[in-house]
């Protein structure tokens, strides 16, 4: 039992961090797809919100009294 605990509690070495080259690291095509999806979703939501706001009937005469 004690040997199992000592094996589990030993510190394993962490991998050495890799240096990132700013010229070779880019967001990739997945980021472009996600960004495009979010942009199209935002435009659709703005059109929908505009349409719903236009449907609201407000009696402006009663507000001024």
CHARMM internal coordinates of N, CA and C (Angstrom, degrees):
IC EDIT
DIST 1 N 1 CA 1.4487
DIST 1 CA 1 C 1.5157
ANGL 1 N 1 CA 1 C 110.25
DIST 1 C 2 N 1.3069
ANGL 1 CA 1 C 2 N 116.00
DIHE 1 N 1 CA 1 C 2 N -43.54
DIST 2 N 2 CA 1.4571
ANGL 1 C 2 N 2 CA 120.17
DIHE 1 CA 1 C 2 N 2 CA -178.54
DIST 2 CA 2 C 1.5305
ANGL 2 N 2 CA 2 C 110.91
DIHE 1 C 2 N 2 CA 2 C -66.31
DIST 2 C 3 N 1.3179
ANGL 2 CA 2 C 3 N 116.97
DIHE 2 N 2 CA 2 C 3 N -37.01
DIST 3 N 3 CA 1.4641
ANGL 2 C 3 N 3 CA 119.60
DIHE 2 CA 2 C 3 N 3 CA -179.68
DIST 3 CA 3 C 1.5261
ANGL 3 N 3 CA 3 C 111.48
DIHE 2 C 3 N 3 CA 3 C -67.00
DIST 3 C 4 N 1.3135
ANGL 3 CA 3 C 4 N 116.76
DIHE 3 N 3 CA 3 C 4 N -33.68
DIST 4 N 4 CA 1.4670
ANGL 3 C 4 N 4 CA 120.27
DIHE 3 CA 3 C 4 N 4 CA 177.80
DIST 4 CA 4 C 1.5199
ANGL 4 N 4 CA 4 C 109.74
DIHE 3 C 4 N 4 CA 4 C -66.92
DIST 4 C 5 N 1.3314
ANGL 4 CA 4 C 5 N 116.63
DIHE 4 N 4 CA 4 C 5 N -42.77
DIST 5 N 5 CA 1.4611
ANGL 4 C 5 N 5 CA 120.40
DIHE 4 CA 4 C 5 N 5 CA 179.44
DIST 5 CA 5 C 1.5237
ANGL 5 N 5 CA 5 C 111.79
DIHE 4 C 5 N 5 CA 5 C -65.44
DIST 5 C 6 N 1.2962
ANGL 5 CA 5 C 6 N 117.80
DIHE 5 N 5 CA 5 C 6 N -38.10
DIST 6 N 6 CA 1.4677
ANGL 5 C 6 N 6 CA 119.10
DIHE 5 CA 5 C 6 N 6 CA 179.32
DIST 6 CA 6 C 1.5221
ANGL 6 N 6 CA 6 C 110.99
DIHE 5 C 6 N 6 CA 6 C -69.95
DIST 6 C 7 N 1.3175
ANGL 6 CA 6 C 7 N 117.58
DIHE 6 N 6 CA 6 C 7 N -34.80
DIST 7 N 7 CA 1.4681
ANGL 6 C 7 N 7 CA 119.47
DIHE 6 CA 6 C 7 N 7 CA 176.87
DIST 7 CA 7 C 1.5278
ANGL 7 N 7 CA 7 C 111.47
DIHE 6 C 7 N 7 CA 7 C -66.86
DIST 7 C 8 N 1.3398
ANGL 7 CA 7 C 8 N 116.15
DIHE 7 N 7 CA 7 C 8 N -38.87
DIST 8 N 8 CA 1.4529
ANGL 7 C 8 N 8 CA 120.01
DIHE 7 CA 7 C 8 N 8 CA 180.00
DIST 8 CA 8 C 1.5281
ANGL 8 N 8 CA 8 C 112.99
DIHE 7 C 8 N 8 CA 8 C -73.58
DIST 8 C 9 N 1.3277
ANGL 8 CA 8 C 9 N 116.02
DIHE 8 N 8 CA 8 C 9 N -27.69
DIST 9 N 9 CA 1.4610
ANGL 8 C 9 N 9 CA 119.00
DIHE 8 CA 8 C 9 N 9 CA -175.69
DIST 9 CA 9 C 1.5256
ANGL 9 N 9 CA 9 C 113.12
DIHE 8 C 9 N 9 CA 9 C -91.44
DIST 9 C 10 N 1.3155
ANGL 9 CA 9 C 10 N 118.67
DIHE 9 N 9 CA 9 C 10 N -5.07
DIST 10 N 10 CA 1.4631
ANGL 9 C 10 N 10 CA 118.86
DIHE 9 CA 9 C 10 N 10 CA 179.65
DIST 10 CA 10 C 1.5219
ANGL 10 N 10 CA 10 C 109.57
DIHE 9 C 10 N 10 CA 10 C -70.39
DIST 10 C 11 N 1.2919
ANGL 10 CA 10 C 11 N 114.65
DIHE 10 N 10 CA 10 C 11 N 146.03
DIST 11 N 11 CA 1.4592
ANGL 10 C 11 N 11 CA 120.37
DIHE 10 CA 10 C 11 N 11 CA -177.27
DIST 11 CA 11 C 1.5239
ANGL 11 N 11 CA 11 C 108.63
DIHE 10 C 11 N 11 CA 11 C -82.36
DIST 11 C 12 N 1.3108
ANGL 11 CA 11 C 12 N 114.73
DIHE 11 N 11 CA 11 C 12 N 125.67
DIST 12 N 12 CA 1.4614
ANGL 11 C 12 N 12 CA 119.08
DIHE 11 CA 11 C 12 N 12 CA 176.34
DIST 12 CA 12 C 1.5175
ANGL 12 N 12 CA 12 C 108.30
DIHE 11 C 12 N 12 CA 12 C -91.38
DIST 12 C 13 N 1.2876
ANGL 12 CA 12 C 13 N 117.84
DIHE 12 N 12 CA 12 C 13 N 142.39
DIST 13 N 13 CA 1.4675
ANGL 12 C 13 N 13 CA 118.96
DIHE 12 CA 12 C 13 N 13 CA -178.35
DIST 13 CA 13 C 1.5275
ANGL 13 N 13 CA 13 C 111.22
DIHE 12 C 13 N 13 CA 13 C -69.02
DIST 13 C 14 N 1.3014
ANGL 13 CA 13 C 14 N 114.97
DIHE 13 N 13 CA 13 C 14 N 140.64
DIST 14 N 14 CA 1.4609
ANGL 13 C 14 N 14 CA 120.39
DIHE 13 CA 13 C 14 N 14 CA 179.34
DIST 14 CA 14 C 1.5259
ANGL 14 N 14 CA 14 C 109.04
DIHE 13 C 14 N 14 CA 14 C -80.82
DIST 14 C 15 N 1.3007
ANGL 14 CA 14 C 15 N 117.66
DIHE 14 N 14 CA 14 C 15 N 147.43
DIST 15 N 15 CA 1.4604
ANGL 14 C 15 N 15 CA 119.16
DIHE 14 CA 14 C 15 N 15 CA 177.59
DIST 15 CA 15 C 1.5263
ANGL 15 N 15 CA 15 C 110.45
DIHE 14 C 15 N 15 CA 15 C -66.60
DIST 15 C 16 N 1.2983
ANGL 15 CA 15 C 16 N 115.63
DIHE 15 N 15 CA 15 C 16 N 147.62
DIST 16 N 16 CA 1.4647
ANGL 15 C 16 N 16 CA 119.33
DIHE 15 CA 15 C 16 N 16 CA -179.65
DIST 16 CA 16 C 1.5268
ANGL 16 N 16 CA 16 C 108.87
DIHE 15 C 16 N 16 CA 16 C -73.06
DIST 16 C 17 N 1.3169
ANGL 16 CA 16 C 17 N 116.86
DIHE 16 N 16 CA 16 C 17 N 134.91
DIST 17 N 17 CA 1.4626
ANGL 16 C 17 N 17 CA 119.33
DIHE 16 CA 16 C 17 N 17 CA -179.04
DIST 17 CA 17 C 1.5289
ANGL 17 N 17 CA 17 C 110.92
DIHE 16 C 17 N 17 CA 17 C -69.17
DIST 17 C 18 N 1.3256
ANGL 17 CA 17 C 18 N 114.86
DIHE 17 N 17 CA 17 C 18 N 140.76
DIST 18 N 18 CA 1.4551
ANGL 17 C 18 N 18 CA 119.79
DIHE 17 CA 17 C 18 N 18 CA 179.24
DIST 18 CA 18 C 1.5219
ANGL 18 N 18 CA 18 C 109.37
DIHE 17 C 18 N 18 CA 18 C -86.81
DIST 18 C 19 N 1.2962
ANGL 18 CA 18 C 19 N 115.94
DIHE 18 N 18 CA 18 C 19 N 144.52
DIST 19 N 19 CA 1.4562
ANGL 18 C 19 N 19 CA 120.69
DIHE 18 CA 18 C 19 N 19 CA 176.17
DIST 19 CA 19 C 1.5277
ANGL 19 N 19 CA 19 C 108.20
DIHE 18 C 19 N 19 CA 19 C -78.82
DIST 19 C 20 N 1.3174
ANGL 19 CA 19 C 20 N 116.35
DIHE 19 N 19 CA 19 C 20 N 132.26
DIST 20 N 20 CA 1.4593
ANGL 19 C 20 N 20 CA 120.56
DIHE 19 CA 19 C 20 N 20 CA -179.85
DIST 20 CA 20 C 1.5190
ANGL 20 N 20 CA 20 C 109.32
DIHE 19 C 20 N 20 CA 20 C -96.06
DIST 20 C 21 N 1.2964
ANGL 20 CA 20 C 21 N 115.78
DIHE 20 N 20 CA 20 C 21 N 128.92
DIST 21 N 21 CA 1.4479
ANGL 20 C 21 N 21 CA 121.39
DIHE 20 CA 20 C 21 N 21 CA 176.92
DIST 21 CA 21 C 1.5214
ANGL 21 N 21 CA 21 C 107.88
DIHE 20 C 21 N 21 CA 21 C -92.27
DIST 21 C 22 N 1.3364
ANGL 21 CA 21 C 22 N 116.95
DIHE 21 N 21 CA 21 C 22 N 123.14
DIST 22 N 22 CA 1.4590
ANGL 21 C 22 N 22 CA 121.51
DIHE 21 CA 21 C 22 N 22 CA -175.90
DIST 22 CA 22 C 1.5241
ANGL 22 N 22 CA 22 C 111.74
DIHE 21 C 22 N 22 CA 22 C -64.69
DIST 22 C 23 N 1.3017
ANGL 22 CA 22 C 23 N 118.16
DIHE 22 N 22 CA 22 C 23 N -22.86
DIST 23 N 23 CA 1.4578
ANGL 22 C 23 N 23 CA 120.67
DIHE 22 CA 22 C 23 N 23 CA -178.38
DIST 23 CA 23 C 1.5341
ANGL 23 N 23 CA 23 C 112.02
DIHE 22 C 23 N 23 CA 23 C -81.38
DIST 23 C 24 N 1.3141
ANGL 23 CA 23 C 24 N 118.11
DIHE 23 N 23 CA 23 C 24 N -24.15
DIST 24 N 24 CA 1.4594
ANGL 23 C 24 N 24 CA 120.45
DIHE 23 CA 23 C 24 N 24 CA -177.19
DIST 24 CA 24 C 1.5210
ANGL 24 N 24 CA 24 C 113.43
DIHE 23 C 24 N 24 CA 24 C -101.53
DIST 24 C 25 N 1.3230
ANGL 24 CA 24 C 25 N 118.44
DIHE 24 N 24 CA 24 C 25 N -12.44
DIST 25 N 25 CA 1.4650
ANGL 24 C 25 N 25 CA 121.43
DIHE 24 CA 24 C 25 N 25 CA -178.88
DIST 25 CA 25 C 1.5199
ANGL 25 N 25 CA 25 C 108.30
DIHE 24 C 25 N 25 CA 25 C -93.33
DIST 25 C 26 N 1.3349
ANGL 25 CA 25 C 26 N 116.67
DIHE 25 N 25 CA 25 C 26 N 124.51
DIST 26 N 26 CA 1.4551
ANGL 25 C 26 N 26 CA 121.60
DIHE 25 CA 25 C 26 N 26 CA 177.08
DIST 26 CA 26 C 1.5237
ANGL 26 N 26 CA 26 C 109.28
DIHE 25 C 26 N 26 CA 26 C -139.40
DIST 26 C 27 N 1.3368
ANGL 26 CA 26 C 27 N 117.46
DIHE 26 N 26 CA 26 C 27 N 161.89
DIST 27 N 27 CA 1.4584
ANGL 26 C 27 N 27 CA 120.21
DIHE 26 CA 26 C 27 N 27 CA -176.65
DIST 27 CA 27 C 1.5279
ANGL 27 N 27 CA 27 C 114.25
DIHE 26 C 27 N 27 CA 27 C -64.05
DIST 27 C 28 N 1.3062
ANGL 27 CA 27 C 28 N 116.80
DIHE 27 N 27 CA 27 C 28 N -32.19
DIST 28 N 28 CA 1.4498
ANGL 27 C 28 N 28 CA 119.39
DIHE 27 CA 27 C 28 N 28 CA 177.73
DIST 28 CA 28 C 1.5062
ANGL 28 N 28 CA 28 C 113.09
DIHE 27 C 28 N 28 CA 28 C 92.41
DIST 28 C 29 N 1.3163
ANGL 28 CA 28 C 29 N 116.02
DIHE 28 N 28 CA 28 C 29 N 172.32
DIST 29 N 29 CA 1.4671
ANGL 28 C 29 N 29 CA 120.18
DIHE 28 CA 28 C 29 N 29 CA -177.33
DIST 29 CA 29 C 1.5288
ANGL 29 N 29 CA 29 C 113.01
DIHE 28 C 29 N 29 CA 29 C -71.58
DIST 29 C 30 N 1.3123
ANGL 29 CA 29 C 30 N 117.68
DIHE 29 N 29 CA 29 C 30 N -27.63
DIST 30 N 30 CA 1.4678
ANGL 29 C 30 N 30 CA 119.53
DIHE 29 CA 29 C 30 N 30 CA 178.92
DIST 30 CA 30 C 1.5227
ANGL 30 N 30 CA 30 C 110.79
DIHE 29 C 30 N 30 CA 30 C -64.12
DIST 30 C 31 N 1.3161
ANGL 30 CA 30 C 31 N 117.57
DIHE 30 N 30 CA 30 C 31 N -39.69
DIST 31 N 31 CA 1.4666
ANGL 30 C 31 N 31 CA 120.66
DIHE 30 CA 30 C 31 N 31 CA 178.16
DIST 31 CA 31 C 1.5217
ANGL 31 N 31 CA 31 C 110.80
DIHE 30 C 31 N 31 CA 31 C -64.01
DIST 31 C 32 N 1.3222
ANGL 31 CA 31 C 32 N 117.31
DIHE 31 N 31 CA 31 C 32 N -37.68
DIST 32 N 32 CA 1.4639
ANGL 31 C 32 N 32 CA 120.73
DIHE 31 CA 31 C 32 N 32 CA 178.30
DIST 32 CA 32 C 1.5265
ANGL 32 N 32 CA 32 C 110.92
DIHE 31 C 32 N 32 CA 32 C -65.72
DIST 32 C 33 N 1.3234
ANGL 32 CA 32 C 33 N 116.94
DIHE 32 N 32 CA 32 C 33 N -40.03
DIST 33 N 33 CA 1.4662
ANGL 32 C 33 N 33 CA 120.86
DIHE 32 CA 32 C 33 N 33 CA 178.61
DIST 33 CA 33 C 1.5270
ANGL 33 N 33 CA 33 C 110.53
DIHE 32 C 33 N 33 CA 33 C -66.11
DIST 33 C 34 N 1.3183
ANGL 33 CA 33 C 34 N 117.51
DIHE 33 N 33 CA 33 C 34 N -43.84
DIST 34 N 34 CA 1.4694
ANGL 33 C 34 N 34 CA 121.14
DIHE 33 CA 33 C 34 N 34 CA 179.66
DIST 34 CA 34 C 1.5211
ANGL 34 N 34 CA 34 C 110.34
DIHE 33 C 34 N 34 CA 34 C -64.72
DIST 34 C 35 N 1.3262
ANGL 34 CA 34 C 35 N 117.32
DIHE 34 N 34 CA 34 C 35 N -43.56
DIST 35 N 35 CA 1.4617
ANGL 34 C 35 N 35 CA 120.99
DIHE 34 CA 34 C 35 N 35 CA 179.54
DIST 35 CA 35 C 1.5231
ANGL 35 N 35 CA 35 C 110.65
DIHE 34 C 35 N 35 CA 35 C -62.36
DIST 35 C 36 N 1.3245
ANGL 35 CA 35 C 36 N 117.66
DIHE 35 N 35 CA 35 C 36 N -43.51
DIST 36 N 36 CA 1.4564
ANGL 35 C 36 N 36 CA 121.43
DIHE 35 CA 35 C 36 N 36 CA 179.29
DIST 36 CA 36 C 1.5279
ANGL 36 N 36 CA 36 C 110.98
DIHE 35 C 36 N 36 CA 36 C -63.96
DIST 36 C 37 N 1.3197
ANGL 36 CA 36 C 37 N 117.17
DIHE 36 N 36 CA 36 C 37 N -42.45
DIST 37 N 37 CA 1.4685
ANGL 36 C 37 N 37 CA 121.40
DIHE 36 CA 36 C 37 N 37 CA 177.55
DIST 37 CA 37 C 1.5232
ANGL 37 N 37 CA 37 C 110.53
DIHE 36 C 37 N 37 CA 37 C -60.69
DIST 37 C 38 N 1.3297
ANGL 37 CA 37 C 38 N 117.62
DIHE 37 N 37 CA 37 C 38 N -44.47
DIST 38 N 38 CA 1.4650
ANGL 37 C 38 N 38 CA 120.57
DIHE 37 CA 37 C 38 N 38 CA 179.93
DIST 38 CA 38 C 1.5245
ANGL 38 N 38 CA 38 C 111.47
DIHE 37 C 38 N 38 CA 38 C -65.91
DIST 38 C 39 N 1.3159
ANGL 38 CA 38 C 39 N 117.45
DIHE 38 N 38 CA 38 C 39 N -38.23
DIST 39 N 39 CA 1.4611
ANGL 38 C 39 N 39 CA 121.04
DIHE 38 CA 38 C 39 N 39 CA 179.48
DIST 39 CA 39 C 1.5212
ANGL 39 N 39 CA 39 C 111.21
DIHE 38 C 39 N 39 CA 39 C -66.02
DIST 39 C 40 N 1.3244
ANGL 39 CA 39 C 40 N 117.46
DIHE 39 N 39 CA 39 C 40 N -44.68
DIST 40 N 40 CA 1.4623
ANGL 39 C 40 N 40 CA 120.96
DIHE 39 CA 39 C 40 N 40 CA 178.22
DIST 40 CA 40 C 1.5226
ANGL 40 N 40 CA 40 C 110.63
DIHE 39 C 40 N 40 CA 40 C -64.84
DIST 40 C 41 N 1.3325
ANGL 40 CA 40 C 41 N 117.23
DIHE 40 N 40 CA 40 C 41 N -39.73
DIST 41 N 41 CA 1.4690
ANGL 40 C 41 N 41 CA 120.81
DIHE 40 CA 40 C 41 N 41 CA 178.05
DIST 41 CA 41 C 1.5242
ANGL 41 N 41 CA 41 C 110.88
DIHE 40 C 41 N 41 CA 41 C -62.64
DIST 41 C 42 N 1.3213
ANGL 41 CA 41 C 42 N 117.15
DIHE 41 N 41 CA 41 C 42 N -40.92
DIST 42 N 42 CA 1.4597
ANGL 41 C 42 N 42 CA 120.85
DIHE 41 CA 41 C 42 N 42 CA 179.36
DIST 42 CA 42 C 1.5249
ANGL 42 N 42 CA 42 C 110.97
DIHE 41 C 42 N 42 CA 42 C -63.99
DIST 42 C 43 N 1.3063
ANGL 42 CA 42 C 43 N 117.72
DIHE 42 N 42 CA 42 C 43 N -43.17
DIST 43 N 43 CA 1.4672
ANGL 42 C 43 N 43 CA 121.22
DIHE 42 CA 42 C 43 N 43 CA 179.81
DIST 43 CA 43 C 1.5328
ANGL 43 N 43 CA 43 C 110.48
DIHE 42 C 43 N 43 CA 43 C -63.42
DIST 43 C 44 N 1.3277
ANGL 43 CA 43 C 44 N 117.02
DIHE 43 N 43 CA 43 C 44 N -43.25
DIST 44 N 44 CA 1.4733
ANGL 43 C 44 N 44 CA 120.39
DIHE 43 CA 43 C 44 N 44 CA 178.68
DIST 44 CA 44 C 1.5287
ANGL 44 N 44 CA 44 C 110.47
DIHE 43 C 44 N 44 CA 44 C -63.18
DIST 44 C 45 N 1.3224
ANGL 44 CA 44 C 45 N 117.31
DIHE 44 N 44 CA 44 C 45 N -41.93
DIST 45 N 45 CA 1.4675
ANGL 44 C 45 N 45 CA 120.15
DIHE 44 CA 44 C 45 N 45 CA 179.10
DIST 45 CA 45 C 1.5228
ANGL 45 N 45 CA 45 C 112.07
DIHE 44 C 45 N 45 CA 45 C -65.94
DIST 45 C 46 N 1.3225
ANGL 45 CA 45 C 46 N 117.61
DIHE 45 N 45 CA 45 C 46 N -36.88
DIST 46 N 46 CA 1.4597
ANGL 45 C 46 N 46 CA 119.99
DIHE 45 CA 45 C 46 N 46 CA 178.35
DIST 46 CA 46 C 1.5301
ANGL 46 N 46 CA 46 C 111.00
DIHE 45 C 46 N 46 CA 46 C -65.91
DIST 46 C 47 N 1.3365
ANGL 46 CA 46 C 47 N 118.03
DIHE 46 N 46 CA 46 C 47 N -42.36
DIST 47 N 47 CA 1.4592
ANGL 46 C 47 N 47 CA 120.53
DIHE 46 CA 46 C 47 N 47 CA 176.56
DIST 47 CA 47 C 1.5228
ANGL 47 N 47 CA 47 C 111.04
DIHE 46 C 47 N 47 CA 47 C -63.11
DIST 47 C 48 N 1.3055
ANGL 47 CA 47 C 48 N 116.96
DIHE 47 N 47 CA 47 C 48 N -41.12
DIST 48 N 48 CA 1.4638
ANGL 47 C 48 N 48 CA 120.64
DIHE 47 CA 47 C 48 N 48 CA 179.52
DIST 48 CA 48 C 1.5221
ANGL 48 N 48 CA 48 C 110.94
DIHE 47 C 48 N 48 CA 48 C -65.30
DIST 48 C 49 N 1.3291
ANGL 48 CA 48 C 49 N 116.90
DIHE 48 N 48 CA 48 C 49 N -42.62
DIST 49 N 49 CA 1.4624
ANGL 48 C 49 N 49 CA 120.38
DIHE 48 CA 48 C 49 N 49 CA 179.70
DIST 49 CA 49 C 1.5305
ANGL 49 N 49 CA 49 C 110.21
DIHE 48 C 49 N 49 CA 49 C -63.94
DIST 49 C 50 N 1.3213
ANGL 49 CA 49 C 50 N 116.61
DIHE 49 N 49 CA 49 C 50 N -41.69
DIST 50 N 50 CA 1.4534
ANGL 49 C 50 N 50 CA 120.77
DIHE 49 CA 49 C 50 N 50 CA 179.16
DIST 50 CA 50 C 1.5375
ANGL 50 N 50 CA 50 C 110.93
DIHE 49 C 50 N 50 CA 50 C -61.85
DIST 50 C 51 N 1.3117
ANGL 50 CA 50 C 51 N 116.50
DIHE 50 N 50 CA 50 C 51 N -42.28
DIST 51 N 51 CA 1.4634
ANGL 50 C 51 N 51 CA 120.93
DIHE 50 CA 50 C 51 N 51 CA 178.76
DIST 51 CA 51 C 1.5271
ANGL 51 N 51 CA 51 C 111.21
DIHE 50 C 51 N 51 CA 51 C -64.27
DIST 51 C 52 N 1.3267
ANGL 51 CA 51 C 52 N 117.82
DIHE 51 N 51 CA 51 C 52 N -41.68
DIST 52 N 52 CA 1.4642
ANGL 51 C 52 N 52 CA 120.64
DIHE 51 CA 51 C 52 N 52 CA -179.63
DIST 52 CA 52 C 1.5300
ANGL 52 N 52 CA 52 C 111.48
DIHE 51 C 52 N 52 CA 52 C -69.51
DIST 52 C 53 N 1.3125
ANGL 52 CA 52 C 53 N 117.43
DIHE 52 N 52 CA 52 C 53 N -36.15
DIST 53 N 53 CA 1.4608
ANGL 52 C 53 N 53 CA 119.78
DIHE 52 CA 52 C 53 N 53 CA 179.44
DIST 53 CA 53 C 1.5231
ANGL 53 N 53 CA 53 C 110.31
DIHE 52 C 53 N 53 CA 53 C -67.58
DIST 53 C 54 N 1.3256
ANGL 53 CA 53 C 54 N 117.80
DIHE 53 N 53 CA 53 C 54 N -35.46
DIST 54 N 54 CA 1.4599
ANGL 53 C 54 N 54 CA 120.89
DIHE 53 CA 53 C 54 N 54 CA 178.38
DIST 54 CA 54 C 1.5304
ANGL 54 N 54 CA 54 C 111.74
DIHE 53 C 54 N 54 CA 54 C -66.32
DIST 54 C 55 N 1.3136
ANGL 54 CA 54 C 55 N 119.02
DIHE 54 N 54 CA 54 C 55 N -25.20
DIST 55 N 55 CA 1.4671
ANGL 54 C 55 N 55 CA 122.72
DIHE 54 CA 54 C 55 N 55 CA -178.88
DIST 55 CA 55 C 1.5239
ANGL 55 N 55 CA 55 C 112.58
DIHE 54 C 55 N 55 CA 55 C -78.69
DIST 55 C 56 N 1.3081
ANGL 55 CA 55 C 56 N 117.85
DIHE 55 N 55 CA 55 C 56 N -15.15
DIST 56 N 56 CA 1.4630
ANGL 55 C 56 N 56 CA 120.79
DIHE 55 CA 55 C 56 N 56 CA -177.12
DIST 56 CA 56 C 1.5203
ANGL 56 N 56 CA 56 C 109.10
DIHE 55 C 56 N 56 CA 56 C -70.70
DIST 56 C 57 N 1.3144
ANGL 56 CA 56 C 57 N 116.26
DIHE 56 N 56 CA 56 C 57 N 127.24
DIST 57 N 57 CA 1.4661
ANGL 56 C 57 N 57 CA 122.00
DIHE 56 CA 56 C 57 N 57 CA 177.79
DIST 57 CA 57 C 1.5171
ANGL 57 N 57 CA 57 C 108.16
DIHE 56 C 57 N 57 CA 57 C -98.29
DIST 57 C 58 N 1.3193
ANGL 57 CA 57 C 58 N 115.08
DIHE 57 N 57 CA 57 C 58 N 118.78
DIST 58 N 58 CA 1.4528
ANGL 57 C 58 N 58 CA 120.25
DIHE 57 CA 57 C 58 N 58 CA 178.23
DIST 58 CA 58 C 1.5164
ANGL 58 N 58 CA 58 C 107.62
DIHE 57 C 58 N 58 CA 58 C -121.49
DIST 58 C 59 N 1.3032
ANGL 58 CA 58 C 59 N 115.20
DIHE 58 N 58 CA 58 C 59 N 126.97
DIST 59 N 59 CA 1.4544
ANGL 58 C 59 N 59 CA 120.06
DIHE 58 CA 58 C 59 N 59 CA 176.93
DIST 59 CA 59 C 1.5271
ANGL 59 N 59 CA 59 C 107.75
DIHE 58 C 59 N 59 CA 59 C -83.62
DIST 59 C 60 N 1.2904
ANGL 59 CA 59 C 60 N 116.62
DIHE 59 N 59 CA 59 C 60 N 99.86
DIST 60 N 60 CA 1.4666
ANGL 59 C 60 N 60 CA 121.62
DIHE 59 CA 59 C 60 N 60 CA -174.30
DIST 60 CA 60 C 1.5271
ANGL 60 N 60 CA 60 C 111.93
DIHE 59 C 60 N 60 CA 60 C -73.84
DIST 60 C 61 N 1.3115
ANGL 60 CA 60 C 61 N 119.60
DIHE 60 N 60 CA 60 C 61 N -23.43
DIST 61 N 61 CA 1.4577
ANGL 60 C 61 N 61 CA 121.09
DIHE 60 CA 60 C 61 N 61 CA 179.55
DIST 61 CA 61 C 1.5182
ANGL 61 N 61 CA 61 C 111.74
DIHE 60 C 61 N 61 CA 61 C -69.05
DIST 61 C 62 N 1.3100
ANGL 61 CA 61 C 62 N 118.12
DIHE 61 N 61 CA 61 C 62 N -35.56
DIST 62 N 62 CA 1.4579
ANGL 61 C 62 N 62 CA 120.04
DIHE 61 CA 61 C 62 N 62 CA -178.49
DIST 62 CA 62 C 1.5192
ANGL 62 N 62 CA 62 C 111.92
DIHE 61 C 62 N 62 CA 62 C -73.64
DIST 62 C 63 N 1.3036
ANGL 62 CA 62 C 63 N 118.18
DIHE 62 N 62 CA 62 C 63 N -21.94
DIST 63 N 63 CA 1.4668
ANGL 62 C 63 N 63 CA 120.81
DIHE 62 CA 62 C 63 N 63 CA 179.11
DIST 63 CA 63 C 1.5222
ANGL 63 N 63 CA 63 C 111.35
DIHE 62 C 63 N 63 CA 63 C -74.67
DIST 63 C 64 N 1.3086
ANGL 63 CA 63 C 64 N 118.51
DIHE 63 N 63 CA 63 C 64 N -30.68
DIST 64 N 64 CA 1.4598
ANGL 63 C 64 N 64 CA 121.30
DIHE 63 CA 63 C 64 N 64 CA -176.58
DIST 64 CA 64 C 1.5266
ANGL 64 N 64 CA 64 C 112.73
DIHE 63 C 64 N 64 CA 64 C -77.79
DIST 64 C 65 N 1.3173
ANGL 64 CA 64 C 65 N 118.56
DIHE 64 N 64 CA 64 C 65 N -17.54
DIST 65 N 65 CA 1.4727
ANGL 64 C 65 N 65 CA 121.71
DIHE 64 CA 64 C 65 N 65 CA -179.48
DIST 65 CA 65 C 1.4823
ANGL 65 N 65 CA 65 C 112.99
DIHE 64 C 65 N 65 CA 65 C -79.85
END
COOR INIT
IC SEED 1 N 1 CA 1 C
IC BUILD
